[in-house]
Amino acid sequence: MIDVILYGPHWSAYTRTARLALIEKNVDYKLQEVDFLSGEMPTEQVQRHPFAKVPTLLHGDFRLYETAAICRYVDIAFQGPALQPIEPRSLGRMAQIIGILDAYLSEPARMGFANELLVKPLMGYAPDEEIAEQARAKIANAFAALSDCMGPGDFMAGGNLSLADLHAIPMIDYIDRTPGGDLLIANQTRLYEWWSGLKNRASVVETRTDLSVFKLTA
Ligand SMILES: N[C@@H](CCC(=O)N[C@@H](CS)C(=O)NCC(=O)O)C(=O)O
């Protein structure tokens, strides 16, 4: 019996981060889709998340929201490869990178850049170029900071895949798939190398959003 349920839509960046953690830990889980693309957050999800966001994790009778908390819990609660380094500086870097992603990249990447130049056109709406331009500048700034923080190897913090990578993947993937986003990534050599090494990883391919979900049918 599956006693791990993740509530969130498959196209949500934060839900995808939690899914990546569950998949990388080989946890048998069920994704319970929450549809809020064309309206308000459903009441049931607001009951699961007082800030009306996704995702929320349910493990048995334990309910948890906030993606960083979900990922740390999943890493410790289940067997499988460790997703948090124990070496102090790598752990510090991992936490710093997740902080940068949440505070300085998430909003411009998703709401400013991808929403205006990728999602809205797919939905048949005109993009707001000014919002996109402001987002582009913030993304470039965050990318430069991330590149400075990243270690020399294949992953963002330490020698192995960590929660920092899993937080970054959905945001970077949305940027990469947005017109002009590939150039923003290519401008930062270290970030470009990191993304080139990870974009075809099995868990990343398995969770990649089918963009046709944004095409309104009406
Ligand atoms: N701090 C939250 C942020 C989650 C978040 O922003 N999720 C987005 C989807 S990727 C959402 O729920 N958006 C709905 C809304 O803002 O109305 C976390 O880390 O889980």
The ligand as an SDF file (V2000), in Angstrom:
LIG
                    3D

 20 19  0  0  0  0  0  0  0  0999 V2000
    7.3070   28.3710   -0.3430 N   0  0  0  0  0  0  0  0  0  0  0  0
    6.5590   27.3840   -1.1010 C   0  0  0  0  0  0  0  0  0  0  0  0
    6.3200   27.9300   -2.4930 C   0  0  0  0  0  0  0  0  0  0  0  0
    5.4550   27.0110   -3.3200 C   0  0  0  0  0  0  0  0  0  0  0  0
    4.8890   27.7090   -4.5490 C   0  0  0  0  0  0  0  0  0  0  0  0
    5.0920   28.9020   -4.7830 O   0  0  0  0  0  0  0  0  0  0  0  0
    4.1780   26.9220   -5.3560 N   0  0  0  0  0  0  0  0  0  0  0  0
    3.4900   27.4800   -6.4970 C   0  0  0  0  0  0  0  0  0  0  0  0
    3.4870   26.5090   -7.6660 C   0  0  0  0  0  0  0  0  0  0  0  0
    5.1360   26.1160   -8.2340 S   0  0  0  0  0  0  0  0  0  0  0  0
    2.0470   27.7440   -6.1230 C   0  0  0  0  0  0  0  0  0  0  0  0
    1.5090   27.0470   -5.2830 O   0  0  0  0  0  0  0  0  0  0  0  0
    1.4270   28.7360   -6.7240 N   0  0  0  0  0  0  0  0  0  0  0  0
    0.0290   29.0160   -6.5060 C   0  0  0  0  0  0  0  0  0  0  0  0
   -0.2280   30.4440   -6.2100 C   0  0  0  0  0  0  0  0  0  0  0  0
    0.7230   31.1980   -5.9430 O   0  0  0  0  0  0  0  0  0  0  0  0
   -1.4030   30.8190   -6.2470 O   0  0  0  0  0  0  0  0  0  0  0  0
    7.3330   26.0770   -1.1340 C   0  0  0  0  0  0  0  0  0  0  0  0
    8.5520   26.1080   -1.0160 O   0  0  0  0  0  0  0  0  0  0  0  0
    6.7070   25.0170   -1.2480 O   0  0  0  0  0  0  0  0  0  0  0  0
  1  2  1  0
  2  3  1  0
  2 18  1  0
  3  4  1  0
  4  5  1  0
  5  6  2  0
  5  7  1  0
  7  8  1  0
  8  9  1  0
  8 11  1  0
  9 10  1  0
 11 12  2  0
 11 13  1  0
 13 14  1  0
 14 15  1  0
 15 16  2  0
 15 17  1  0
 18 19  2  0
 18 20  1  0
M  END
$$$$
